[in-house]
Amino acid sequence: MSFAPQIKIPATYMRGGTSKGVFFKLDDLPSAAQQAGAIRDQLLLRVIGSPDPYGKQIDGMGGASSSTSKTVILAKSSQPNHDVDYLFGQVAIDRAFVDWSGNCGNLTAAVGAFAISNGLVNAERIPENGLCTVRIWQANIQKTIIAHVPMSHGQVQETGDFELDGVTFPAAEVQIEFLDPADDGEDGSAMFPTGNVVDTFNVPNIGTFQATFINAGIPTIFLNAEEIGYTGTELQDVINGNAEALARFETIRAYGAKQMGLIEDISEAEKRQHTPKIAFVAKPKTYISSSGKQIQTEDVDLLVRALSMGKLHHAMMGTAAVAIGTAAAIPGTLVNLAAGGGVREAVRFGHPSGTLRVGAQAVQESGQWQVKKAVMSRSARVLMEGWVRIPEESLNA
């Protein structure tokens, strides 16, 4: 019996923020996978090691969590005044599915560094020392992101003393600007798809809650922690070890997706796991983070816990942080009220691994709220580079 050989594909394994992913240059992929479709999805699934009924992704590069089951495809930008086109694929762990419906804000921190090191940024735009401004076109959501990448002696600087809760070791700080992060809408209503900053949200057989539905960074459903039986200080095991709680959150998320107009029937939510996100907020309280660090009430403006791909995130998704910063800047949202209300340009929130600060510039024009940009700091580092190998038969759609 003959067996098809493995093929090897140039790839880089990178950490960006509190996530890890496999990065590819578009033109390094096999020609059949350079176009969107089943063959590209099959390739990425096999690289990551999905679908895996054991939930471990042992036979692939994935790390058995939503934060580590990620892929990125980059190319020299086709957009004017941009350097790189960034396409993100969230790979399901136990199912044969790649979700292309949203961005990964954490891995955005690694996009600029990869683009510089792999010839996707014109050499004349790269300083010998200082900050290189990389203009990123986020292809999933059709938005511009600016990454300020530190340079030292003509090379991307990855080491440094910037500490990010949720990441064990310090690294160089990368500041990220998400420009015009809310969904486009002539009347501004797209940021709040229901037209309200707070809605009364009824979920059949679950309950009725106050909710803020927002499209900024990533579509997100915010709830009050106390209304759903939580304090906002929960760590992963409290929720991820409770199958009933996870099923409840998924039901709420599905009905929220329909309320936001992202799906027409709640059954469609199963094929849209990456978006929307669901999160719950609470006023500041003292708690012990997952690293054992004590977070004091005065350290934060509010507490936020968010779920990604059906599980409570160990820290905070970068795109959800944009949603948090945006909602905090707009008076009357549940996020804003949990943070004490009023107009603010930045917020520091507590998450399971510690704290994070995010800024947002919100303005009211013609009675509608608009957000010009959201800003946060992340870090990134190359973990390994070379080739990934997959069986050639993986390219059979």
C-alpha positions in Angstrom: 0.0 0.0 0.0 1.3 3.4 -0.9 0.8 6.5 1.2 0.9 10.2 0.2 3.9 12.0 1.5 3.8 15.0 3.8 4.3 18.5 2.4 6.0 21.3 4.2 4.8 24.9 4.2 6.8 28.0 5.5 5.3 29.2 8.7 6.0 31.1 11.9 4.6 30.3 15.3 4.0 33.6 17.2 2.6 34.9 20.4 0.6 38.0 20.1 -0.9 39.4 23.4 -2.4 36.6 25.3 -2.9 34.4 22.2 -0.7 32.2 20.0 -1.1 31.3 16.3 0.5 30.0 13.2 1.3 32.7 10.7 1.6 32.3 6.9 2.5 34.5 4.0 -0.3 34.1 1.5 2.0 33.3 -1.4 3.8 30.6 0.7 0.6 28.5 0.8 -0.1 25.8 -1.8 -1.7 27.5 -4.8 -5.1 25.7 -4.1 -5.1 27.2 -0.6 -4.3 30.8 -1.7 -8.0 31.3 -2.3 -10.8 31.2 0.3 -12.7 27.9 0.4 -12.7 24.3 1.5 -9.1 23.5 0.6 -7.7 26.4 2.6 -9.9 25.4 5.6 -8.8 21.8 5.3 -5.1 22.9 5.3 -5.6 25.1 8.4 -7.6 22.5 10.3 -4.8 19.9 9.7 -2.0 22.3 10.7 -3.8 23.1 14.0 -4.9 19.5 14.6 -8.6 19.7 14.3 -11.2 18.3 14.5 -10.0 16.4 17.6 -12.7 14.5 19.5 -10.2 14.3 22.4 -10.1 18.1 22.6 -6.3 18.2 22.9 -5.0 18.9 19.3 -2.1 16.5 20.0 -1.5 16.0 16.2 -1.2 19.6 15.4 0.1 23.1 16.4 -3.0 24.0 18.4 -3.0 24.3 22.1 -6.5 23.0 22.9 -7.9 26.4 23.8 -9.6 29.2 21.8 -6.5 31.4 22.5 -4.1 28.9 20.9 -6.2 27.5 18.0 -5.6 30.4 15.7 -4.2 31.0 12.2 -3.2 34.1 10.3 -2.6 34.7 6.6 -0.7 37.9 5.6 0.0 39.5 2.3 1.3 42.8 1.0 -1.7 45.1 1.1 -3.9 45.6 -1.9 -5.4 48.6 -0.2 -4.1 52.2 -0.7 -2.0 53.6 2.2 -1.8 50.2 3.9 1.2 47.9 4.3 -0.3 44.5 5.0 -3.6 42.6 4.6 -4.4 40.6 7.7 -6.8 37.6 7.5 -7.6 35.7 10.7 -9.0 32.2 11.0 -10.3 30.9 14.3 -10.1 27.1 14.1 -12.6 25.1 16.1 -11.1 22.4 18.3 -13.6 19.5 18.1 -15.3 20.3 14.8 -14.1 20.7 11.2 -14.8 24.4 11.1 -12.8 27.6 10.6 -14.6 30.8 11.6 -13.7 33.8 9.5 -16.3 36.2 10.9 -14.1 38.4 13.1 -10.7 39.6 14.1 -8.2 38.6 16.7 -7.0 41.7 18.5 -4.3 39.9 20.5 -2.6 38.5 17.4 -2.8 41.9 15.8 0.2 42.8 18.0 2.2 40.1 16.1 1.1 41.1 12.6 3.2 44.2 12.4 6.3 42.4 13.6 5.8 39.6 11.1 5.1 42.0 8.3 8.4 43.9 8.9 10.5 40.8 9.2 9.0 39.1 6.1 9.3 41.9 3.6 5.7 43.0 3.6 6.6 46.6 4.7 8.6 48.8 2.3 12.1 49.2 3.5 12.0 53.0 3.3 9.2 53.0 6.0 11.3 51.0 8.5 13.5 53.0 10.8 16.8 51.7 12.1 15.7 52.5 15.6 12.6 53.8 17.2 9.0 52.9 16.2 7.9 51.5 12.9 4.3 52.4 12.1 2.6 49.5 10.3 -0.7 50.2 8.6 -2.8 47.0 8.7 -5.9 46.3 6.7 -8.0 43.8 8.7 -9.6 41.9 5.9 -12.2 40.0 8.1 -13.9 43.2 9.3 -12.7 45.7 6.7 -11.0 48.0 9.2 -7.7 49.8 9.6 -5.4 49.0 12.5 -2.1 50.8 13.3 0.7 48.9 15.0 3.7 50.8 16.5 6.4 48.2 16.5 9.7 49.0 18.3 12.9 48.6 16.2 16.5 48.2 17.3 19.5 48.2 14.9 17.2 47.5 12.0 15.5 44.5 13.6 12.1 44.1 15.3 12.7 44.4 19.0 10.8 41.6 20.8 12.4 41.7 24.3 11.7 44.4 26.9 10.2 45.1 30.3 6.5 45.6 29.4 4.4 43.2 31.4 1.0 42.0 30.2 -1.3 40.1 32.7 -1.9 36.7 31.2 1.6 36.5 29.7 4.3 35.0 31.9 7.4 36.9 30.7 7.9 40.6 29.9 8.5 41.7 26.3 8.7 44.8 24.2 5.5 47.0 24.2 3.5 47.3 21.0 0.9 50.0 20.9 -2.2 49.2 18.8 -4.7 51.7 17.4 -8.0 50.4 16.2 -9.3 53.1 13.9 -13.1 53.6 13.6 -13.7 50.3 15.4 -17.5 50.4 15.3 -19.4 48.9 12.4 -20.2 51.4 9.7 -23.7 52.9 9.6 -24.9 56.2 8.2 -27.0 56.9 11.2 -24.5 55.5 13.8 -27.0 52.8 14.8 -24.7 50.0 13.6 -22.6 50.4 16.7 -25.7 49.7 18.7 -27.7 47.4 16.4 -30.9 47.7 18.4 -30.6 51.5 18.5 -30.3 51.4 22.3 -27.3 51.5 24.7 -29.3 49.2 27.0 -32.0 46.7 26.1 -34.3 44.5 28.0 -33.3 41.1 26.6 -35.6 38.1 26.9 -34.1 34.6 26.4 -36.7 31.9 26.2 -36.5 29.4 29.1 -33.5 31.3 30.5 -34.7 34.7 31.7 -34.9 38.4 31.1 -31.8 40.6 31.5 -30.5 44.0 30.9 -28.0 43.9 28.0 -25.8 46.2 25.9 -25.3 45.0 22.3 -22.4 46.7 20.6 -20.5 46.3 17.4 -17.1 47.7 18.1 -13.9 45.7 17.8 -16.0 42.7 17.7 -19.8 42.2 18.1 -20.3 41.7 21.9 -23.2 41.1 24.2 -22.6 42.6 27.7 -24.7 41.5 30.7 -24.6 42.4 34.4 -22.9 39.7 36.4 -25.3 39.8 39.3 -28.3 39.3 37.0 -27.0 36.0 35.8 -25.8 34.8 39.2 -22.1 35.8 39.2 -19.9 38.3 41.0 -17.5 39.2 38.2 -14.5 37.8 40.1 -14.8 34.3 38.6 -11.8 32.4 37.2 -12.0 29.9 34.4 -12.7 26.7 36.3 -15.9 28.1 37.9 -17.5 28.4 34.5 -15.6 26.1 32.2 -16.1 23.2 34.6 -19.8 23.6 34.6 -21.4 22.2 31.4 -24.8 23.6 32.4 -23.4 27.1 32.7 -21.7 26.9 29.4 -24.8 25.7 27.7 -26.8 28.5 29.2 -24.2 31.1 28.0 -24.4 29.6 24.5 -28.1 29.9 24.5 -28.0 33.5 25.6 -25.3 34.1 22.9 -27.4 32.6 20.2 -30.4 34.7 21.0 -28.2 37.7 21.3 -26.7 37.1 17.8 -30.2 37.1 16.5 -31.1 40.2 18.4 -28.0 41.9 16.8 -29.1 40.9 13.3 -26.0 38.7 12.8 -28.1 35.6 12.2 -31.7 35.0 11.2 -32.3 31.8 13.2 -30.6 30.8 16.4 -29.6 27.5 14.9 -27.1 29.5 12.8 -25.1 30.4 15.9 -23.4 27.0 15.9 -21.6 28.0 12.6 -20.7 31.4 14.0 -18.8 30.5 17.2 -16.2 33.4 17.0 -18.8 36.1 17.0 -20.6 37.6 18.8 -18.7 37.4 22.1 -20.6 37.3 25.4 -19.3 39.1 28.5 -20.5 40.1 31.9 -19.5 43.1 34.0 -19.5 44.1 37.6 -18.4 47.0 39.8 -14.9 46.7 41.3 -14.2 44.1 43.9 -11.0 42.6 45.4 -10.1 39.1 44.0 -7.2 36.8 43.4 -6.2 36.5 39.8 -5.3 33.1 38.2 -1.6 33.8 38.8 -2.2 34.4 42.5 -1.9 38.2 42.2 -4.3 40.1 44.4 -6.3 42.7 42.5 -7.6 45.4 44.8 -10.8 47.3 44.3 -8.9 50.5 43.7 -6.8 48.9 40.9 -9.7 48.8 38.5 -12.7 50.7 37.2 -14.8 47.6 36.7 -14.6 43.8 36.3 -15.2 42.0 33.1 -15.3 38.3 32.2 -15.7 37.2 28.6 -16.3 33.9 26.8 -14.6 32.9 23.6 -15.5 29.8 21.5 -17.8 28.6 24.2 -15.3 28.9 27.2 -14.4 31.6 29.7 -11.3 33.3 28.4 -8.2 33.1 30.6 -7.6 36.8 30.2 -9.3 39.1 27.7 -9.6 39.0 23.9 -8.1 42.1 22.3 -11.1 42.8 20.2 -13.4 42.4 23.2 -11.1 44.9 25.0 -11.9 47.3 22.2 -15.6 46.7 22.8 -15.1 47.2 26.5 -13.2 50.5 26.0 -15.8 51.8 23.5 -18.8 50.9 25.6 -17.1 52.4 28.7 -16.7 55.7 26.8 -20.4 56.0 26.1 -22.7 57.0 28.9 -25.4 54.7 29.9 -24.1 51.3 28.6 -23.8 48.5 31.2 -20.0 48.7 30.9 -20.1 52.5 31.5 -22.4 52.2 34.5 -20.3 49.4 36.0 -17.3 51.7 35.7 -19.2 54.5 37.6 -20.9 56.3 34.7 -20.1 59.6 33.0 -17.8 60.3 30.0 -14.4 58.7 30.1 -11.5 58.3 27.6 -9.9 55.2 29.2 -10.8 52.4 31.5 -8.9 49.8 33.5 -10.7 46.6 34.0 -10.1 43.4 35.9 -10.1 40.0 34.1 -9.2 36.5 35.2 -5.4 37.0 34.8 -5.2 40.6 36.1 -5.9 44.0 34.7 -5.8 45.8 31.3 -6.1 49.4 30.3 -7.8 50.4 27.1 -8.6 53.9 25.8 -11.3 55.0 23.4 -12.2 58.4 21.9 -16.0 58.7 21.6 -17.8 61.7 20.3 -21.5 62.5 19.8 -22.4 63.8 16.4 -25.9 64.7 15.3 -27.2 62.8 18.4 -25.3 59.6 17.6 -22.2 58.2 19.3 -19.1 57.5 17.2 -15.8 56.1 18.3 -12.8 57.4 16.3 -10.3 54.9 17.7 -9.5 52.6 20.6 -5.9 52.1 21.9 -4.2 49.5 23.9 -0.7 48.0 24.5 0.2 44.4 23.8 3.4 42.5 23.1 4.5 39.9 20.6 7.3 37.4 20.1 8.4 34.8 17.5 8.3 31.4 19.2 9.4 29.3 16.2 9.9 29.6 12.5 10.5 27.2 9.7 8.0 24.9 8.2 4.8 23.1 9.2 4.2 19.7 7.7 0.8 18.1 6.9 -0.1 15.0 4.9 -0.6 15.9 1.2 -4.1 14.3 1.3 -5.1 17.1 3.7 -5.5 19.3 0.6 -8.3 17.1 -0.7 -11.5 19.1 -0.1 
